[in-house]
Amino acid sequence: MATCASKGGCPSDYVALSIALVSIILLLMRAALPYMIHKIPRPKGSSFWLVAVQVIASLNLVLSIVMALNFLKFRNRHWWRSCYLWAVWIEGPLGFGLLLSCRITQIFQLYYIFVKRRLPPIRSYIFLPLILLPWIAAATLIHIRKPLNYRCHMGTPWIIPVMGLHAVYVVALITFTWAVHHVEFRFHELKDLWRGSLVSVASIGIWVAAYVMNEVREDISWIEIASRFLLLVMTSALVLAFFSFSISQPLVSLMSLRKKDHKDYKTMSQALGIPDSGILLQRESTSILHPNEPLDKLLLNRRFRQSFMEFADSCLAGESVHFYDEVQHFDKIPIQDSVRRIYMARHIIEKYIAAGAPMEVNISHRIRQEILSTNDLSHTDLFKNALGELMQLMKLNLAKDYWSSMYFMKLKEDIRMRAVDQELEHVGGWNFSPRLSSVHCSDDPFQHEHSPKNSGCHNHDSEMR
């Protein structure tokens, strides 16, 4: 036992390694499988890279514990097994410090968005390195002073400040969590925050006890073996408890891999329980749409808006119509329900307004900055000016081509056929559908496909951008 305690390879070490390996596999599955199974497009900005950095930090933390505390038995000691590489840099700034810093950054975003009701004043890629600076300074100091022995243990004068640095970040995590505890989140954010905080506190307590046991009774083999077993097991639990999609990607968090929890939410409006917007009454669904009608009035008809959106997508200029549709859902949320309005507003900003957004709309810089610097994300007129600019662009470009496109012809024919169906049902009480005389697109030899080049649209990318 004395030999494996100092050189590694004890039976308990392999048990701990197995637990750590399972936790890493579960971590990677939770990170990748929802995107692979549900085919969710990869998000851009901090919604993606903060989660990716958190995964890397978790891997670094587990690997640093394995390498620094001799879980594996190596015959020779190489330079890449240096205690200062694994126990100082990879465990500190690149492991636990980076993991806690990512989580604090995410809570900082939640605090400003849901409590202050505005976007954070500091970008995540600036805020994260700033709060990571104490870890870098501490690692540099330890590397210069070199207080570690050949077992990667440090004396009591160093353990107290090092564990104190760990505790400070846990306290910061709990403080930010308490600051948002009154917010009625929709995607289990608060539950995940408290779970990570509780596991962090437990991990720090066990780590301190293990380090103290190692330093006080370093000559007792079973204490060293038991302490490093606890360290790795608690680290595995920590990385799993910390990793959650609900902080940054609510739609992904709802698409659980467990069948009983699966919810088929394709849009944020569905996830928030917002009813479909637009008029679709019997009398209006069969009325003939006329080009002389104002576009903003026509877009209130959900059937027309769907046809117009398909036409705009075929012209590679559909982001304006999609933006209009999402803003309609935003406007349907009651004013007093500020939390849901903030969720929807943040979703629209990340998808359409922010620089480099997946469907960035063509609006003026002034209007864009007004939205990004707003003091109230739930305000009723948040997207009013942007929508006004985009309506003018759609009237000048897309609307003119739409009325001569096959999409309008198909919509008009569909409305006419529905009107005939309803009239026959009212008169004779019979249902003549389906009619043998009707020719559907799939049966029409002249209309097998309506590609963008024959749909009646021009290249709007050069006109709108």
N, C-alpha and C positions, 0 to 999 in steps of 0.2 A: 504493500500500500504506500509506503514511503517513496518508493521509486516512481509510481504513477502519479503521486501527488505533486512531485516536482517536475516530472517530464511529460505528464499527460497520458491519456489512453486508459483511464479507469472505466469500469463498467458504467458507473453513474454518469461519466462524461459522455459516453455514447448515447445514453438515454436522453440527456439534455440536448445533445446534438440532433437527435431524431425529432424532439419536440420543436427545436428551432427550425429544422428543415421543413416540418409540416406548416409552421407559422409562415415561413417565407413563401411556400407554395400557395397557401390560402391568400396571402397578401397579393401575390401576382395574379391569382385568379380573380380576386375582387377588382383588381385594377384593369384587367384586360377583357375578361369574358363578357361583361355587359356590352362593350362596344362590338365585340365579335358576334354575339348572339343577336342583339337587337339592332345591329347595323347603325348605331348612333354616330353621326359625323363628329370627328375630333374637334373639341372646342378650342378656341384660340385665346390668347392672353393668359392672365393669371388663373383662369378657371382650369387651364390645362397644366401649365408649368409648375404651379404651386403643388398640385397633386403629384406630378412626376418627381419633383424634388423631394417631396415627402417620402415617396417610395424608395428613392436612392438613399436618403438619410436612414431609413429603417434598415435597409440592407447593410449599410455601413456600420450601424450600431451593433447589429447581431454579429457581423463578421469581426468587428473589433474585440468584442468580448471573447469570442472563440480563439482568436490569435493571441490576445494579450495574456490570457489566463491558462494557457497550455492545455487546451482540451484535446488537441491532436498531438500525437507523439512523433517528433522529428528527431532523426539521428544527429544531425548537425545543426548548429545555429547560424543562420545566414543573415545578411544585412537587412533583408526585407522582413525579418521577424523582429525588428527593433521595437522595444517597448515604447519609445517616443513616437514612432510612426503609428502604432495601433492604439496604445492606451492613452495617448495624448491627442494627436491630431484627428485620427479617424473616429475615435470614440467621442471626442469633445466637439470641435467646430463642425466636423463633417458628419457627426452621428447624432447624439442626444441634443446638442445645441441647435443643429440645423432642424431637427424634427420639431423641437419645441418652438423654434422661431417661425417655422412654417405655420404651425397651429396658431400661434399668437397673431401672425399676420392675417390669417383667415378670420379670427375673431375680431381683430381691429377693423376689417372690412365690414363685418356684420354690425358692429357697434355703430359705425358711421352711417351705414345704409338704413338700418332699421330704427336706431335711436335718434341719430341726428337728421335722418331722412335726406341725406345728400351723399354724393360719391366721396370716397376718402380723399383728403387733400394731398396725400403722398402716394405715389405709385408703389405697387407691391415690390417691383424690382429694385426700388430705392429703399423702402422700409425694411425689407428683409436683411440686406447687408448691414444696415445701421444697427439693428438689434442683435446681430451676430458678432459685432465688433468685440464685446467683452470676452467672448469665447476665444476669439483669435488672439487677443492680448494675453489671456491666461495661458493658452497653449504656447505662445512665444516665450513667456516668462519661465514656464516649467522646462521648456526645451533648453533654455540658456542655463538655468540653475542645475538641471539634471539631478533631481532628488530621487529617482526611481532605482530600485535594486534589480538584481538579475531576474527576479520573479515579477517584475512590473509593479511592485508594491512601493508606496511612498509613506513617509513617516507621518506621525500625528499632526505636526505643524502644517503639513500640506493638505492633509485629508479635510480638515475643518474648512478652509477657504474653498476648496474644490467642491465639496458637498454643499457648501453655502451657495455657490454659483448655481448648482443644479436646483437648489431649493428656491432661489430667487425667481427663476424662470417658471417654476411650478406655481409660485405665489402669483406671478403676473398672469398666468393662464387662468387661475381661479378668480382673480380680480376682474378680468375682462368678461369671464363667464357670468359672474354675478351682475355685472353691469347690463347684461342683455337677458337676464333670467325672466324679466316680466314680459318680454315680447312673445306673442302667441305665434311661434313659427309653424309653418305648414309641413315641413319636410324633416322633422326629428333632429334639427340642428342642436337644440338645447340638450336633448338626451345624449347625443354623441359627445357634446362638450363636457358634460358632467361625468360621463363614463371615462373619458380620457383623463380628466382631472383626478378622479378617484384612483385610477390605476397608476397615475404619475406619483401621487402621494405614497401609495403602497410600495412602488418601486424604489423611491428614494429611501424610505425607511429600511427596506430590506438591503439595499446597497450599502447604506451606512453601517448596518449591523454586520454585514459580511466583511466589509473593509476593516472594521474594528476587530473582528475575530481573527482576521488574517494578520493584522499588525501586532495584536497583543499576544496571541498564541500561535505564532508562525511555525513553531516546532511540532505542533500536533497535526498529523497528516489528515485525519478524518475531518477536522474543522476546515481545512483548506479545500478539501474535496466537496464537502457539503456547501460551503459558502459560494464556491464558483458554480455549483449546480443551481443554487437559488438565483444567482445573478443572471444566468442565461435563461432560465425558465421565466423569470419576471420580465426580462428584456423581450422575450418572445410574446408574452402577454401584452406588453406595453405597445409594441408596434401594431398589433392587431386591434387593440382598443383605440389607438389614435387614428387609424386609417378609416376614413369614411367619405363617401361622395356627397353626402347631404350638405356639407359646408359650401361646396362650390358648384356642384352639378345636381340640382334637385331632380331633374328628369331621369338621370342615371340612377339615382338612389331609389327611385320608385320602381325601376325595372329590376326587381329582385330576381336572383337566380333560383329562388325557392318558388315552386309552382303555386303554393297556396297564397303567396304574397304578390304574385304577378299582377300588375295592372297595365293595361295596354294604353298608355298615354303617349301620344305622338306629338302633342303640342303643349306649350305651357298653359294655354287657356283651358285645355282639358284637365291638366293636372291640378289647376286651381279651381276647377268646378265652375267655370264661366260658361253660360249657355251660348249657343251659336248666335252670332249677331246677324242682323239683316232681316228684311221682310220676306216672308214666304207664305202668305195667306192664299187661299184658294182663288180669290178674285184677282189678286195681283200676280200670281204665278202664271196665269193664262192671258194676261194683258199684253198687247203688242207693244214692244219697246221701240221708241222713235228716236232717231239721231238728234232731233231738235230739243229733246229733253236735256236738262243740265246733267253733266256727268256725275256730280256729287249726289244728285237725287237718284240717278240710275244705279249707282253703286250701293244704295241702301237695299236694293233687291238682291238677295243672296244668290239667286240663280244667274242673274246677269253678272254679278261680281265674280262668280266661279268661271263663267265663260270668258270674261274679260281677263282674268288672271291667267287662264290657260293660253290665251292669245299672247299676252305680254311675255309669258315664259318662253313661248315659241320664238319670240323676237329677242330673247336674251335680255329683256328689260323688265322682268317681273318683280324686281325688288320693291318698286314703288307701290304696286298693288298689294303685295304681301304686307308691306308696312301699314297701308291703310287698313287692311283686315285686322291686323294685330292691335292697332290703335282703337278700332271699334270695340274689340274685346276689353281693352283697358278702360274705355269710357263706360262700359256696362257694369263695372264693379262699383258698388255703392261708395260714396265719399267717406262714410264713417268706417269702412273696412280698409284702413290705411295699409295694413300689412299685405293684403293681397294686391293692392294697387302698387305697392313698392316692388313686390315680386315681379309683377308684369312689366313695370317700368324698367327695372334693371334688365330683364330679359330683352326688351325692345332695344335698349341702349346698347347692350352687348352684341346684338344681332344686326342692328341697322345703323346705329349712330356713331359708335366708337370708331376711331381710325383703324382701318384694316379689318373691320367687322366682316363676317361671312357674306352678308347681303347689304353692304354699305350703300346707303341711298345718296343721291346727288342733291345735297342741300348746301346752302351758303355756309361759309365758315362762321359767320356771326350767329346764325341760328343753331349751328352745331355746338358752339361754345356756350350758348344760353342753356341748352339742355344739359351739357356735361357739368356746368357750374351751378345748376339749380340748387336752391335752398330747401326745396320740398319735392321729393320724388313722387309724391302722391297727388300733386297739384292737378286740377282739372284741365288747365291749359298748357300742360307740359309739352305736348307735341302739336299744339294748334298751329303755330307758325310753320313748322316743318311740313305739316300736312298741307297747308295752304300753298307752299312752294311746289310741292310734288303734284298737287292737283292741277296747277297751271301747266306743268310739264306734260302731264298725261293728256290734258285737253289739247295741247299744241301738237303732240306727236302720236301717241298710241291711239287716242280716240278716233282721229281722222282715218287711220288705216283699218281700225277694227270694223267699221261699218261696211267695208267692202271685202272683208275676210270671210273665209269659210266657217270660222267660229261663230260669227253672227248669223250666217245663213243656217247653220245647224241649230243654233238657239231659237231662231225665229220659227223654223220648221217644228222643233220640239214643242214650242208654245202653241203653235197652231194645232198640232195633233192632240195635245192635251185638252185644248178647248173643244175640239170636235168630240173627243171621248166623253167629256163632261156633259156636253149638250145632248148626245145620244143617250147617256145614262139617265138624264133628267126627263127626256121625252118618252123613251120607251122602257126605261128601267132595265135595259139589257146592257151587258158589258161586251163590247165588240173587240176588246183587246185580247190578244194581239191581232192586228188586221193583216190579212194575207197580202193586201195591196201595198202595204208600207215597205219601203226599201231602206234598210239600215245601212250604215256606213260600211260594215263588214261585208255586206252582200253586194254593194255597188261596185262594179268593175272599174268605174272611173274615179272612185274615191277610196282607194285602198289605204293611202296614207296622206296626211296633210302635213307636209314638212314645212319648216319655217319659210322656205323660198316660195312656196305657193300658198301660204296662208294669208297673204295680203299685207304683210308687215315689211317695213323698210328697216335699214340698220339704224336703230335708235341710239346705239352706244356712242356714236360720234356726235349725235345731236344733243344727247342728254348729259354727256360728260365733257 
